Amino acid sequence: MTAPICTSCGVASRLTNGQEVYPHRPDLYSKSIYVCDDCGGRVGCHPGTTSALGTPANALLRKERSKVHRLIDPIWKHAHKSHCYNKDMDRRAMRAVKSKTRTRVYAFIASKMSLTASQTHVGMFNEEQCARAREAVRGTTYADIRNWHIEQNEGVEA
């Protein structure tokens, strides 16, 4: 696997582990993490892999990405509680709804930012893209995104 390029300074990162990055967090010691030695940018990996979750980010960019997640995560994580879905669904159905709604939230952001689905991942955004993503979803509810999805798919609710 090729090491991801740091979004903040353009340098290739190196693979290390949580013990180096978070010496005070034994629970993270075994995690694979890419680190940029120039600016200190970092990004974690998908569990059990060395596949990066995005691109390395310095402290400021990590903060900006967190702001985006604070806006979008509640939309998809709590969509199953909205009037759009049966409140008595079992855990399996709830997981399916969360997966579907997360995909729709990212598709909505992609549309608003004129990006492709593969370009639309908070872990790959730079600071300007984070600001644009926040603006795209500010004040938006899951019902808004669901209605947008239905309109985009010619009235099909699926």
N, C-alpha and C positions, 0 to 999 in steps of 0.2 A: 504494500500500500504506500502511495506517495504521501509524504507529510503535507498537511494543509499549509497554505501561505497565510501569514498573519494579515488580517484585515487592516490593522492599525499601521504597520510599517512595511509590509510587502516582503518580509523575510520568511524563508521556510522554517517551520517549527520542527521541534524534535520530540520524539515520544519518550515519556517518562511515566512515573506513577504517582499516586496520591501521597505516598510517604514523603517524596521530595517536595511536592507542591503544598501539601497540608500536613506538616509534621505534627501538629497538635490534634489531628483528627485520625486516630487509628482506624476508625470505621471506613475511611477513604483510602487507606494505604494500597489496597489491591486494584484500585481504579486506574485505567489507562487514561493518560492525559497528554495532550500535545502542548508544548510550551515554546514561546518565542523568547530566545535568549536576549534579543535586542531590546524589547520593550516590556517584557514580562507578560505579554498576552498569553492566554491559555484557553483551551477548549477540552471538554471531556469527550469520552467515546461512548458509543452504544455499549450497553452492558455485555461483558464477556468478549468484547472485540477490540480491535485497534482502529475501528472505523469512526472517524470524528463526527461529533454531533453538529458540527458547523465549521466555522473558521475561528482561529485564535483571536481573542479580543483583549485589549488592555482594560484597565479598571473603569475608565470612562465609558467605553463601548459596552462592557458588561452591564453597567448601570443602565444605559439606554435600552439594551435588550430586555433587561428586567422590567423596565417601565412598559414595554410592549406586552410582555407576558402578563403583567398585572391587569392590563385591559382586556386581552383576548382570552386568557385561560378561564376566567369565570363564565364567559359567554358559552363556551363549549362544555365546560365541566358541569354546568348547572342547567343546560338546555333541557335535560330530561324532566326538570321540575317546572318547566314552562307550560303554558296552556296548550302547547303544540303536541304534547305527548300524554299518554295515559300515566297517571301518577302511581298506579298500582303495578307497574312492570317489575319483573324479577331482575336479579343481578345481571343475568346474561343479556337480557334485552337492554338494560341500562348501559352496559359496556358497548353494545352495538350502536346505541343512540349516540354515546359520547364519541365513538370513532367517526360516525357519519357526520356529526355536527362539527367536529374538529376539522375534517376535510372541507366542509362548507365554509367555515370561518376563513381558512387559508385561501380557498378559491375566491371568496369575497375580497380579501385583501389583495390578492393577485390582480383581480379585475380593476380594483380602484387604483392600483399602482402601475398598471399596464405591464405586469410581469407574467412569466409563465409559471406554471405550478412548480417546476423544478427550481425556479429562482426564488420562490416564496417560502423561506424558512427563516425564522427570527435568528437562528444561530448563524446565518450567513449574511445578515444585514449589516450595513455600515451605519454610522450615526445619522446620516441624512435619510436613509431608508427607514430607520427606526422612527424618526419624526414623521415621515409620510405614513407609515403604518398606523401610528397612534392617531393621526388625523383621520385616516380612513375609517377607523372603528369608533372613534369618540362619539358617545351618545347612541351607539348602535346596540340594539338588542338582538337576541337570537331570533325572535319573530321577524325582525327586519331582514336578517340574513336568510332565513327560510323562505320568506316571500320573494326575495331577490333570486334565490335558487330556483324557485318554481317558475318565475318569469323567464329566467335564462333557459329553462328546459321545457318551454312551451306548455306550462301548466301541469307538468308531471310532478307529483308530490314526492315520489320515491326517495 
